[in-house]
Amino acid sequence: MRAHRRAATLPVAFFDRPAEVVARDLLGALVVSHVGGVPTTARVVETEAYLGHRDPASHGYLHRRNERNAALFGPPASWYVYLSYGIHWCANLVCEARGTASAVLLRALEPVEGIETMRARRGRVDDRDLCSGPGKLCQALGITRELDGRLMPGAEVVVLPPTVSPPFEVATTPRIGITKAADWPLRFLVEGNPHVSRRRAGGWARASV
């Protein structure tokens, strides 16, 4: 973990791009949390892009802003954390210029370090299920509303470039768990990784990375 603490986070410029580009490029990156002073690290294996004011599935659709989604309209590389169905937290990284309201949802991570801490936070679940969903990964890494609106470079949870870049296949599918713009192909995942949230019927496009 000391190496991760010294490593530079992904730059703001990385996130100052269209959300669909950021979502794909985040695959393989490392999410490092120091919440509670306990380090946990996991690799990004699944993301979804939300395109802000022009996306009917986005919380910022048509520039609708309120107290709960204010962080979504913040600068690139900041966090937007919201409560889903009143049950679990979901962590997003804001993309593009301030006010655009586009972001990338972290859908699934592969545990790397601090796994015992993740197990304690998540309870009796299989290791493949520690971070295999937006709510699960937030619980495993200790992410709550406290992270909302924080700029990533100085936050308790940061994203680092991958330490290694092995070749893998990227699968692209429609987003899941939504009803509006549900056919837009904005979900990206590492093909064959056992830690993704779930597969979707109907197939998907693949591209080597």
Secondary structure, DSSP 8 states (H G I E B T S, - for coil): -HHHHHS----HHHHSS-HHHHHHHTTT-EEEE-GGG--EEEEEEEEEEEEGGG-TTSTTGGG---TTTGGGGS-TTBEEEEEETTTEEEEEEEESSTT--EEEEEEEEEEEE-HHHHHHHH-S--GGGSSSSHHHHHHHHT--GGGTT-BGGGSSEEEE--S-----EEEEE--SS-STTTTS--EEEETT-TTSS---TT--EEEE-
